[in-house]
Amino acid sequence: MQTVIYPDILYPLSFMRSARGLPKLNYEEIEPSALPEPYQSLLVHEGDMTSRLVAYHGTELKVKSIRSSNSGRSYFREVILQTIQNEKATEYGAIEIKLDSLPAEVCEKILEAQQPLGGILNECHIPYASSPRGFLKVVPDGPIVEAFSEVEADHLYGRSNLITDFNGEVIARIIEILPTL
């Protein structure tokens, strides 16, 4: 029997949109080589997005939580990552974090919803591996335009990512969509 890691490439965003009664997102999966710069440099890697976005924008990031839910085992949140200095949106995304895979003090920081997951894992010296599952060309709809405040493009780029510990156990499933750059 095959284990399904994701119900679809957009999970957990697809799950969160469905729970809100929103239509499916219009997107296509693309090859990493089809991503134009600077999106290719920001998305095509096996590291955390937090570090890439901090380096690109030259400032630390904070989380603006749009929606969240916590089952005790899994924590879901839909967020905007913003620059600390001027609250510029640097990423829109959805994440499912397996709380039972992390130490209690790390879970506390995650549930505060102030810092991005990558920053917390790095700060707490939690070993992890990041494995992009696919790259996306997304047509921004109302909820995405609302999240970014405005969108000046017919499509945005993003990725579906899986973060695991070094035993291969899932820490998080993430959809990361970047604004117009």
Phi and psi in degrees as GROMACS dihedral restraints (atoms count N, CA, C in turn):
[ dihedral_restraints ]
;  ai    aj    ak    al  type     phi  dphi    fc
    3     4     5     6     1   -87.5    20    10
    4     5     6     7     1   136.6    20    10
    6     7     8     9     1   -87.9    20    10
    7     8     9    10     1   129.6    20    10
    9    10    11    12     1   -94.6    20    10
   10    11    12    13     1   118.3    20    10
   12    13    14    15     1   -80.3    20    10
   13    14    15    16     1   -40.5    20    10
   15    16    17    18     1  -125.6    20    10
   16    17    18    19     1   136.8    20    10
   18    19    20    21     1   -63.3    20    10
   19    20    21    22     1   -34.9    20    10
   21    22    23    24     1  -156.3    20    10
   22    23    24    25     1   171.0    20    10
   24    25    26    27     1   -65.5    20    10
   25    26    27    28     1   -23.2    20    10
   27    28    29    30     1   -91.3    20    10
   28    29    30    31     1     1.3    20    10
   30    31    32    33     1   -68.8    20    10
   31    32    33    34     1   132.9    20    10
   33    34    35    36     1   -94.4    20    10
   34    35    36    37     1    -2.1    20    10
   36    37    38    39     1   -61.4    20    10
   37    38    39    40     1   -40.6    20    10
   39    40    41    42     1   -61.0    20    10
   40    41    42    43     1   -40.0    20    10
   42    43    44    45     1   -64.0    20    10
   43    44    45    46     1   -45.4    20    10
   45    46    47    48     1   -68.0    20    10
   46    47    48    49     1   -38.9    20    10
   48    49    50    51     1   -65.8    20    10
   49    50    51    52     1   -42.1    20    10
   51    52    53    54     1   -61.2    20    10
   52    53    54    55     1   -42.9    20    10
   54    55    56    57     1   -63.1    20    10
   55    56    57    58     1   -27.1    20    10
   57    58    59    60     1   -91.1    20    10
   58    59    60    61     1    -1.0    20    10
   60    61    62    63     1    75.6    20    10
   61    62    63    64     1    22.1    20    10
   63    64    65    66     1   -88.1    20    10
   64    65    66    67     1   151.5    20    10
   66    67    68    69     1   -67.5    20    10
   67    68    69    70     1   162.0    20    10
   69    70    71    72     1   -62.8    20    10
   70    71    72    73     1   146.3    20    10
   72    73    74    75     1   -74.3    20    10
   73    74    75    76     1   138.6    20    10
   75    76    77    78     1   -87.0    20    10
   76    77    78    79     1   117.0    20    10
   78    79    80    81     1  -154.2    20    10
   79    80    81    82     1   167.7    20    10
   81    82    83    84     1  -136.9    20    10
   82    83    84    85     1   146.9    20    10
   84    85    86    87     1   -83.9    20    10
   85    86    87    88     1   133.2    20    10
   87    88    89    90     1  -127.0    20    10
   88    89    90    91     1   161.0    20    10
   90    91    92    93     1   -73.5    20    10
   91    92    93    94     1   146.8    20    10
   93    94    95    96     1   -55.9    20    10
   94    95    96    97     1   -34.0    20    10
   96    97    98    99     1   -68.3    20    10
   97    98    99   100     1   -16.8    20    10
   99   100   101   102     1   -83.6    20    10
  100   101   102   103     1    -8.5    20    10
  102   103   104   105     1   -77.1    20    10
  103   104   105   106     1   127.3    20    10
  105   106   107   108     1   -76.5    20    10
  106   107   108   109     1   162.2    20    10
  108   109   110   111     1   -76.1    20    10
  109   110   111   112     1   149.1    20    10
  111   112   113   114     1   -85.6    20    10
  112   113   114   115     1     2.6    20    10
  114   115   116   117     1   -61.6    20    10
  115   116   117   118     1   -39.9    20    10
  117   118   119   120     1   -60.1    20    10
  118   119   120   121     1   -45.8    20    10
  120   121   122   123     1   -65.7    20    10
  121   122   123   124     1   -33.9    20    10
  123   124   125   126     1   -80.5    20    10
  124   125   126   127     1   -27.3    20    10
  126   127   128   129     1  -107.7    20    10
  127   128   129   130     1   -30.7    20    10
  129   130   131   132     1   -94.3    20    10
  130   131   132   133     1    88.7    20    10
  132   133   134   135     1  -167.6    20    10
  133   134   135   136     1   170.1    20    10
  135   136   137   138     1  -111.9    20    10
  136   137   138   139     1    32.6    20    10
  138   139   140   141     1  -114.0    20    10
  139   140   141   142     1  -173.3    20    10
  141   142   143   144     1   -85.0    20    10
  142   143   144   145     1   149.7    20    10
  144   145   146   147     1   -70.6    20    10
  145   146   147   148     1   -31.3    20    10
  147   148   149   150     1   -53.9    20    10
  148   149   150   151     1   -51.3    20    10
  150   151   152   153     1   -61.7    20    10
  151   152   153   154     1   -42.3    20    10
  153   154   155   156     1   -63.2    20    10
  154   155   156   157     1   -44.9    20    10
  156   157   158   159     1   -69.8    20    10
  157   158   159   160     1   -36.6    20    10
  159   160   161   162     1   -61.2    20    10
  160   161   162   163     1   -46.4    20    10
  162   163   164   165     1   -64.2    20    10
  163   164   165   166     1   -42.8    20    10
  165   166   167   168     1   -66.0    20    10
  166   167   168   169     1   -43.7    20    10
  168   169   170   171     1   -91.4    20    10
  169   170   171   172     1   -12.3    20    10
  171   172   173   174     1    71.4    20    10
  172   173   174   175     1    26.3    20    10
  174   175   176   177     1  -157.6    20    10
  175   176   177   178     1   157.2    20    10
  177   178   179   180     1   -68.3    20    10
  178   179   180   181     1   161.2    20    10
  180   181   182   183     1  -117.2    20    10
  181   182   183   184     1   156.0    20    10
  183   184   185   186     1  -131.6    20    10
  184   185   186   187     1   163.1    20    10
  186   187   188   189     1   -96.3    20    10
  187   188   189   190     1   133.7    20    10
  189   190   191   192     1  -112.8    20    10
  190   191   192   193     1   106.6    20    10
  192   193   194   195     1   -78.7    20    10
  193   194   195   196     1   127.9    20    10
  195   196   197   198     1   -91.6    20    10
  196   197   198   199     1   -47.9    20    10
  198   199   200   201     1  -149.1    20    10
  199   200   201   202     1   151.2    20    10
  201   202   203   204     1  -153.5    20    10
  202   203   204   205     1   158.8    20    10
  204   205   206   207     1  -150.5    20    10
  205   206   207   208     1   151.4    20    10
  207   208   209   210     1  -136.9    20    10
  208   209   210   211     1   117.2    20    10
  210   211   212   213     1   -91.3    20    10
  211   212   213   214     1    -3.9    20    10
  213   214   215   216     1    97.1    20    10
  214   215   216   217     1   -34.8    20    10
  216   217   218   219     1  -100.6    20    10
  217   218   219   220     1   -41.0    20    10
  219   220   221   222     1  -123.2    20    10
  220   221   222   223     1   140.5    20    10
  222   223   224   225     1  -118.9    20    10
  223   224   225   226     1   122.7    20    10
  225   226   227   228     1  -108.3    20    10
  226   227   228   229     1   138.8    20    10
  228   229   230   231     1  -150.5    20    10
  229   230   231   232     1   146.5    20    10
  231   232   233   234     1  -107.9    20    10
  232   233   234   235     1   127.6    20    10
  234   235   236   237     1  -140.9    20    10
  235   236   237   238     1   164.4    20    10
  237   238   239   240     1  -117.4    20    10
  238   239   240   241     1   131.7    20    10
  240   241   242   243     1   -91.6    20    10
  241   242   243   244     1   130.5    20    10
  243   244   245   246     1  -124.4    20    10
  244   245   246   247     1   152.4    20    10
  246   247   248   249     1   -70.0    20    10
  247   248   249   250     1   144.6    20    10
  249   250   251   252     1   -69.1    20    10
  250   251   252   253     1   -38.6    20    10
  252   253   254   255     1   -63.9    20    10
  253   254   255   256     1   -52.3    20    10
  255   256   257   258     1  -127.0    20    10
  256   257   258   259     1    12.1    20    10
  258   259   260   261     1    57.5    20    10
  259   260   261   262     1    32.4    20    10
  261   262   263   264     1   -72.7    20    10
  262   263   264   265     1   131.8    20    10
  264   265   266   267     1   -69.7    20    10
  265   266   267   268     1   126.9    20    10
  267   268   269   270     1  -114.5    20    10
  268   269   270   271     1   -14.6    20    10
  270   271   272   273     1  -166.8    20    10
  271   272   273   274     1   142.8    20    10
  273   274   275   276     1  -114.7    20    10
  274   275   276   277     1   139.2    20    10
  276   277   278   279     1  -166.9    20    10
  277   278   279   280     1   177.1    20    10
  279   280   281   282     1  -135.1    20    10
  280   281   282   283     1   145.1    20    10
  282   283   284   285     1  -142.6    20    10
  283   284   285   286     1   142.1    20    10
  285   286   287   288     1  -114.8    20    10
  286   287   288   289     1   120.0    20    10
  288   289   290   291     1  -111.4    20    10
  289   290   291   292     1   126.9    20    10
  291   292   293   294     1   -82.2    20    10
  292   293   294   295     1    95.7    20    10
  294   295   296   297     1   -61.6    20    10
  295   296   297   298     1   -33.3    20    10
  297   298   299   300     1   -72.5    20    10
  298   299   300   301     1    -1.0    20    10
  300   301   302   303     1   -99.1    20    10
  301   302   303   304     1     0.9    20    10
  303   304   305   306     1  -128.0    20    10
  304   305   306   307     1   153.7    20    10
  306   307   308   309     1   -62.1    20    10
  307   308   309   310     1   152.3    20    10
  309   310   311   312     1   -55.3    20    10
  310   311   312   313     1   -41.7    20    10
  312   313   314   315     1   -67.3    20    10
  313   314   315   316     1   -30.1    20    10
  315   316   317   318     1   -71.8    20    10
  316   317   318   319     1   -41.8    20    10
  318   319   320   321     1   -59.7    20    10
  319   320   321   322     1   -40.2    20    10
  321   322   323   324     1   -58.5    20    10
  322   323   324   325     1   -45.7    20    10
  324   325   326   327     1   -64.0    20    10
  325   326   327   328     1   -40.2    20    10
  327   328   329   330     1   -62.1    20    10
  328   329   330   331     1   -46.4    20    10
  330   331   332   333     1   -69.4    20    10
  331   332   333   334     1   -19.2    20    10
  333   334   335   336     1   -66.3    20    10
  334   335   336   337     1   -22.8    20    10
  336   337   338   339     1    54.9    20    10
  337   338   339   340     1    43.2    20    10
  339   340   341   342     1  -109.3    20    10
  340   341   342   343     1   -35.7    20    10
  342   343   344   345     1  -114.5    20    10
  343   344   345   346     1   149.1    20    10
  345   346   347   348     1   -65.4    20    10
  346   347   348   349     1   151.9    20    10
  348   349   350   351     1   -56.3    20    10
  349   350   351   352     1   -45.6    20    10
  351   352   353   354     1   -57.2    20    10
  352   353   354   355     1   -41.6    20    10
  354   355   356   357     1   -64.1    20    10
  355   356   357   358     1   -39.9    20    10
  357   358   359   360     1   -66.9    20    10
  358   359   360   361     1   -46.4    20    10
  360   361   362   363     1   -60.4    20    10
  361   362   363   364     1   -42.3    20    10
  363   364   365   366     1   -66.8    20    10
  364   365   366   367     1   -45.7    20    10
  366   367   368   369     1   -61.9    20    10
  367   368   369   370     1   -36.3    20    10
  369   370   371   372     1   -92.4    20    10
  370   371   372   373     1     5.6    20    10
  372   373   374   375     1    55.7    20    10
  373   374   375   376     1    43.9    20    10
  375   376   377   378     1   -89.7    20    10
  376   377   378   379     1   117.6    20    10
  378   379   380   381     1   -69.7    20    10
  379   380   381   382     1   138.0    20    10
  381   382   383   384     1  -155.6    20    10
  382   383   384   385     1   164.0    20    10
  384   385   386   387     1  -125.0    20    10
  385   386   387   388     1   141.9    20    10
  387   388   389   390     1  -112.2    20    10
  388   389   390   391     1   128.5    20    10
  390   391   392   393     1  -131.5    20    10
  391   392   393   394     1    98.7    20    10
  393   394   395   396     1   -59.0    20    10
  394   395   396   397     1   132.2    20    10
  396   397   398   399     1   -96.1    20    10
  397   398   399   400     1   -18.1    20    10
  399   400   401   402     1   177.0    20    10
  400   401   402   403     1   160.4    20    10
  402   403   404   405     1  -117.2    20    10
  403   404   405   406     1   143.5    20    10
  405   406   407   408     1  -126.0    20    10
  406   407   408   409     1   144.2    20    10
  408   409   410   411     1  -115.9    20    10
  409   410   411   412     1   111.9    20    10
  411   412   413   414     1  -111.6    20    10
  412   413   414   415     1   134.9    20    10
  414   415   416   417     1   -86.3    20    10
  415   416   417   418     1   115.9    20    10
  417   418   419   420     1   -68.5    20    10
  418   419   420   421     1   127.7    20    10
  420   421   422   423     1  -108.4    20    10
  421   422   423   424     1  -173.5    20    10
  423   424   425   426     1   -50.5    20    10
  424   425   426   427     1   -51.8    20    10
  426   427   428   429     1   -61.7    20    10
  427   428   429   430     1   -34.6    20    10
  429   430   431   432     1   -73.6    20    10
  430   431   432   433     1   -43.4    20    10
  432   433   434   435     1   -60.2    20    10
  433   434   435   436     1   -42.7    20    10
  435   436   437   438     1   -62.3    20    10
  436   437   438   439     1   -42.1    20    10
  438   439   440   441     1   -63.0    20    10
  439   440   441   442     1   -40.6    20    10
  441   442   443   444     1   -87.5    20    10
  442   443   444   445     1    -4.6    20    10
  444   445   446   447     1    78.2    20    10
  445   446   447   448     1   -37.1    20    10
  447   448   449   450     1  -162.7    20    10
  448   449   450   451     1   155.7    20    10
  450   451   452   453     1  -136.5    20    10
  451   452   453   454     1   126.9    20    10
  453   454   455   456     1  -107.1    20    10
  454   455   456   457     1    36.8    20    10
  456   457   458   459     1  -151.1    20    10
  457   458   459   460     1   156.7    20    10
  459   460   461   462     1   -77.2    20    10
  460   461   462   463     1   -18.5    20    10
  462   463   464   465     1  -152.4    20    10
  463   464   465   466     1   158.0    20    10
  465   466   467   468     1  -124.7    20    10
  466   467   468   469     1   165.2    20    10
  468   469   470   471     1  -116.3    20    10
  469   470   471   472     1   149.6    20    10
  471   472   473   474     1  -161.0    20    10
  472   473   474   475     1  -171.6    20    10
  474   475   476   477     1  -148.3    20    10
  475   476   477   478     1   157.1    20    10
  477   478   479   480     1  -103.9    20    10
  478   479   480   481     1   128.7    20    10
  480   481   482   483     1  -133.5    20    10
  481   482   483   484     1   148.9    20    10
  483   484   485   486     1  -124.2    20    10
  484   485   486   487     1   127.3    20    10
  486   487   488   489     1  -110.1    20    10
  487   488   489   490     1   127.2    20    10
  489   490   491   492     1  -127.1    20    10
  490   491   492   493     1   160.9    20    10
  492   493   494   495     1   -83.1    20    10
  493   494   495   496     1   178.9    20    10
  495   496   497   498     1   -76.8    20    10
  496   497   498   499     1    -1.0    20    10
  498   499   500   501     1   -94.7    20    10
  499   500   501   502     1     1.5    20    10
  501   502   503   504     1    85.9    20    10
  502   503   504   505     1     3.6    20    10
  504   505   506   507     1   -77.0    20    10
  505   506   507   508     1   138.6    20    10
  507   508   509   510     1   -69.3    20    10
  508   509   510   511     1   129.1    20    10
  510   511   512   513     1   -97.8    20    10
  511   512   513   514     1   -45.2    20    10
  513   514   515   516     1  -155.6    20    10
  514   515   516   517     1   151.0    20    10
  516   517   518   519     1  -118.1    20    10
  517   518   519   520     1   132.0    20    10
  519   520   521   522     1  -138.8    20    10
  520   521   522   523     1   141.5    20    10
  522   523   524   525     1  -113.5    20    10
  523   524   525   526     1   127.5    20    10
  525   526   527   528     1  -124.7    20    10
  526   527   528   529     1   116.9    20    10
  528   529   530   531     1  -119.3    20    10
  529   530   531   532     1   129.4    20    10
  531   532   533   534     1   -95.6    20    10
  532   533   534   535     1   150.0    20    10
  534   535   536   537     1   -75.7    20    10
  535   536   537   538     1   178.8    20    10
  537   538   539   540     1   -63.6    20    10
  538   539   540   541     1   127.4    20    10
